[in-house]
Amino acid sequence: MELLSHLLTYNFISAAMIIGIVIMLIENRKESPRGSEHISVIVVMLTIIIVNTELKEWFFMRVYDATMDYRGNTAMWFMYIRSTAEHILFPMIAYTLLLLIAPIKKKYITFLPELILIIAEAVNLFGPKYIFHYDKHLDFHDDLLFLLPYFVGMLYLLLLLRYSIIFLKEKQMSKGVAVVFIVFLTILECYLEAAYIVVDLMDEIVALDVIIYYFYLVAIYQSETKVKLRTSELELERSRRLIALSQIQPHFMYNSLTSIIYLCDKDSEKTKSALIDFSKYLRKNVDSLSRQGLVSIKEELEHTRVYLSLEKLRFDEDLNVEFDIKDDMFMLPVLTLQPMVENAVKHGINGSESGCGTVRIVTEENEQFHQITITDDGAGFDTDEIENLDASHVGIINVRKRLSDECGGKLIINSVPDKGTECIILIPKEKNNENSGN
């Protein structure tokens, strides 16, 4: 407790900054902005440095005896180890910042100066002292290569400065300015410490550097997320338009109109009903171009019935349709059901050898999903070829994408050649409740 109290008293700013960075990392752990891993590593190293410094200060305030000869004492080894760790970790933080900020391709070559430093510090720790040493009273003394840790750290800072200039030239102004400011702060602190104007501020400066760049990363992440969201919305809108336009097919319109013309001289009431259905069908497809959000299954079923009534004009008794509606209280993307039914008629029934058959539409629910099942006893096909189907197979990939994007739904196709096809649409209840506002 005494050590913790001393830490909060004399290193409060550093501790507060690290805690702040950790809180930000935890808060954004799901989004995980690019570079979060590097910042986590820097936080760990910075924490080690602060604890290291705190242990030294606590030792000199509470335990140290200026008259004692510490040669061979555990305290002497502690001082050597902590100084070695400090000399290694500060340049290592600069190297990690470089990896975080700059597009380094040859990382191992860039790490070479730090590796040389680690080896030199290890030799200094266990062998001849040519970087630093402590005398018998634990007074610190510089030796011949005392500038080596500073040189390695400065080398990485200069590389950062070089990349910041590149960023500015490439019009990445915010990134370039952020890196220049980080380098300026760090070099200024080094100068102030060398001139004995300030003492032991490096950990606070590094923490401030990390906070500055982390805010930059979060800002960039949010900007990229907005762009991705907008791109996704545009893609979704494009998918809606494609599926709507694909439904207004010349062949279907021609066949429907031909059937209606054929009815004109035979049954005027049936002709009138067919024209109303044809008008409803066209209006639904055109309206879907501007529809936002989900629609009710009742609306989709009605549009499917209209479509099937027009197909019945052509197929007559060759097309049998069955509905088994056990669940009609859920929402789904517009033009989801009818394209799948059209595939069943066009490629299943019409594509079979007999040219006749049954299309069955069932809606039901279980604990997790609202389920629509469309089955036909027609031609069937190899489901491995779904990705390679031509444009005449209306909307399978399109409907699957819109189900996933708009309500987290799934489209499952089971088919056996010459046996028939089963199309299952699954709408998650949880997401459906959120989207419908229930």
N, C-alpha and C positions, 0 to 999 in steps of 0.2 A: 504493500500500500504506500509505503514511503517513497519507493521508486516511481510509482504511478503519479503520486502527488508532485514529485519533482519534475516529472515529464510534462505534466499539465501546466506547471508554473513557469518553466523555462523554455519549453518547446511547444507552447500552446498553439501558435499560428501554424506551425508545420503539421501538428497532429490534426488540427481543425481542417486544414486543406486536404490531407489524406482522407479523412473521414468523409469530407464533401465529395471527393472523387469516387470513393467506394460507393456512396449512396447513389451518385449519378449512374455508375456502372450497374448497380443492382436495379435501379429504376428503369434502365433501358436494356435490361438483359434479354428481353424477348425480341426487341427490334435488333439488338446487337449491331450498332453502326460499325462500319468498316474501320478497323484499327483498335477495336475494344480489347482484343487479346494483347496487343503491344502495350496498351495503357495499363492493363492489369499487371503485366510483368514489371513495368516501370514503378507502379505503386508498391509492389512487393519489395523491389530493390530500394526504393526510397524509404520504406518502413524500416528495413534493415539498417540503413544509414542513420536514421533518426534514433532508433533504439541503441545503436552502436555509440553514437555521440552522447546520448543520455547516460549510458553506462559509464563512459569515461568521466563525464562531468560529476556524476554521483560519486564515483570512486575518489576523485580528487577532493570533493567537498567533505565526504564522510569517512573515508578510510585512509587516504594518503598521509604518509609521514615523511616529511622532507628530510629528516635526518637518517632515514633507514637506507640500507644498501639492498637494492632490489635484484641484484644479479642472482640468477638461478631461481628467483621467486616466480610463483604462478602469475603474479600481477605483471611481470615483465613480458611473459608470453602473451597474456591478454592484450597488452598494449600493442605488441607487434602484430597480432592477428587482426585487431580492430583497425589499425592503420593500413595494413595490407588490403583488407576488405574495402575500406573507404577509397583507397587509390584505384582499386579495380572497378568498383561499382559506379563511380561517377562517369568515367569514360564509357562504361557499358550502357549507362542510361542514354548518353549522347548517341551511341551506336543504335540503340533500340529506337530512339526518336528518328534517326536517319532512316531506318527500315520502315517506320510508321509513315513518314512524310514523303520520302523520295522513291521513285520507281527503280530500286536497286535490282539489277539482274545478277551480277556476280557477287552474291552475298558473302561467300567464303573469302574472296580476296579482300573485300571491305572489312571483314572481321580480323584480318591478319595483324594490323597494329594492336588491336586489343589482345590478341593471342600472345604477341610478343611481350606485351605489358604483363600479362598473367604469368608467363614463364619467368620474366625478370623479377617480379614481386615474389614468386615462389622461391627463387634462388636467394633473394635478399632475406627472406624469412628464415630459411634453413641453412644458408651458407654465408659467404662474405657479404658485408653490408656496403653496397655501393649506391643505394637509393636513399635510405635513411637509417638511422639507428637511435636507440635510447641509451642514455648513460645510466650509471648505477642509481641515480635519483629519479629516473623516469623522465628526464628532460629530453625533448625531441630535438634531433639534429639532422639537417640535410646533408646528403653526401653527393658524390660526383654526378650521378644521374637523377638527382631529385626532381628535375623538370620533366622526366619521362611521362608520368601520369598526366600532367598538364598538357604536354605536347600531343599525346594521343587524343585527349578530350578536345583540344583545340582543332586537331585535324578533322574530327567528325563535325565540329561546328562550322568549319570552313567549307566542308562538303555540303552541309545544310545551306549555307549562304549561297554557294554556287547554284544549288537547285532552286533556291528562292528567286534568283535572278532569271533562271530558265522559266519558272512559273510566271513571272512578271512579263517576260517577253512573249509567252504564249497566251497572254491576256487572262491568266488565272489570277486575277488581282487579289481577291480575298485570301487565297492560299499563300500567295507570294508575300503579302504584307504580314500575315500571321507568322510565317516562318522567319522573316526578317526581324520582327519584334522579339520572337523567342531567342534568336541568336544574339540580338543586341542586348537583351536583358542578361543573358548568361555571360557574355564577354564583359559587360559592365561590372557584374558582380565579381568576376575573376580579377579585374583591374582594382576594384575597391579593396578586395582582400589582400592583393599583392602590395598595395599602398598602405595597408593597415588602417584604412578608413572605417571598414566594417569587418566583423569577424563572424564566421560560421553562419552565413546566410544562404549558402548554396542549396541546402535542402528546400528552403522556402521558395527560392527562385525556380528550382526544378519543378516543384509542385505547382507553382503559378504557370510555368510553361505548359505543363500537362493540362491544366484546367483550360487555358486559352485554346490549345489545339483540340481538346475534347469538345468544347463548345462549337468550334469550327466544324468538326466531324458530325456532330449532331445536326447542325444547321444544313450541312451538305446532305446528310441522310434524309432529313425531312423534305428538302427540295427534290431529291431523287425520288422519294416516295410519292410526292405530288405528281411528278412527271409520269411515273409508272401507273399511278391511279388514273390519270387522265388518258394515258395510252390504252389502258385496259377498258376504260369507258368508251373510247372511240372504237376499239375493236369489237366491244359488245354491241355497240350501235350498228357497226358494219355488219355483224352477224345477223342482227335483227332484220336489217334491210335485205340482206342476201336471202334469208329464209322466206321473207314476205314476197320478194320479187320472184323467187324460184317457184312459189306456189301459183303465180299467175302465168301458167304455161300455155303456149299457143295450142298444143295438141289437145290438152284437156278442154280449153275454151272452144276449140273447133268441134270436138266431139260432142260437147254439151249443147252447143248451138245447133248442130246438125240434128241431134235428138229432139230438141225443142221444135225445130222447123218441121220435123217429121210428125210431131204431135198436133201441129196447128190444125190440120184438116180432120183429125180424128177426135180430139178431146180438148175443147177450148178451156175447160176448167183446169184440167191437168196441165195444159200449156201455161196458163196464168200462174199456177202454183210453181211450176218449174222456173219461170222467169223471175218470180219473187225469190226463190232459192238461189238462183244464179246471181241476182243483184246482191243478196245478203253475203254470198260467198266472196264476191269481188270487194264489197265494202269492208268486210272483216280483214282481208289481206291488205288492202290499202291503209286502213286505220292502224294496223299493226306497225306500220312504218314509224308512227309517232307515239305509240303507246310506251309508257314508262312503268316499270315495276311488274308485279305479278298479276295474273287474272285468275278468276275462280274456275274450278274444274267444270262447273255447270256451264259457263260460257264456252269453254273448250269443247265440251260434249255437244252443245248446240251447234257449234260451227262444224263439228265432225258429222253430225246428223245431216246438216245441209249439204255437205260435200257428198255423203253417201247417197242422198236422195238424187243428186245429179248423176252419180255413177250408175244408179239403178235404172235410169232412163236408157242407158246404153246396154247394160248387162242383163237387165230384167230379171228373169228367174235364175240366171246363171250365177248371180251374186246373192248369197244369203248373209244377212247381218244379224248378229245377236248382241244385245246389251245386257249386262248384269251389274247394275250400279248399287253397290252396298255402301259406298262412302262418297259423299259429294260436298264435304265441308273442308276443302283445302284449296290452296293457291299453287299456281305453277306458272312458268314463263309462257308468254303468248305464243301461239302456234307451235305447241309441243306435241299434242295428241294427233291432230289431223295429218301432219306429214308422215307420221309412223303408220297411220291407217292407210294413207295413200300408197305407201310402199307395199303394204300387205295386199292391196287391191291390184296395183299396177304390176308388181313383180312377183307376187305370190299367186294370186288367183289367175290373172290374165296371162302370166308367164308359165302356167302349168300346161300339161299336155291336153287336159280336158277343157281348159279355159273356164272352168266353173269351180265354185267352192264356197267356204264359209269363213267370214271374218267375225271374230268374237272379241268383244271389249268388256273387260271386267275391272271394276274399281273396288278396293278393299283396304283395310288398315290393320296394322299390328302395333305392338308397343312402340316401335321406333319409326316406322315409315307409313306414309300413305302410298299405296301401290296401284299402278295401272298396268294391266296385262292385255296386250293385243296379240291374238293368235290367228294364224291362217293355216289352212291345210293345202296350200299351194305348192309352188315349185321348190321353195327353199334354196339355200345357197351355202357356200363354205364361209363360215364366219371369219376365218383367217384372212379373207380377202376384203374385209370391210374397209381398211385404209386405202385400198386400191380401187374401190368402186367408182364408176363414172358418175357424172353430174346427174344422170337420170335417176339414181337412187336418192330420192329427195331427203336432204337434211340430216342424215344419221350423225355425221361428225358435227354438224352445226348444232343440232338439238342437244347432243351430248355436252358440248362446250357451254351452251347457254344454261343448261340444267346445273352444271357444276358452278358456273360463275354467279348465277342469279339466286340460287336457293340451296346450293350444296347437294343437288340431286345427282342421281346416277341413271344411266341408260344401259341396260344389259340385253344383248341380242343372243338368242339361242336358235340355231337353225340346222336342219338336216336336209341335204339335197333330196328332192322328190318326196319329202315327207311334210314339210311346212316350216313355219317360223314362229317363234315366240319372242315378243318384244316386251321387256319389263321396265317400267319407269318408276323409280323410287324417289319419293320426296320426304326428306327428314322432317319429323314433326317439330323438333325444337326450333330449327331455322324457319320453318313455315309459320310457327306462332309469332316469331320475331318480325317476319316480313309482313304478316297480315295484321300485326298490331293487337293480337288477342292477348 
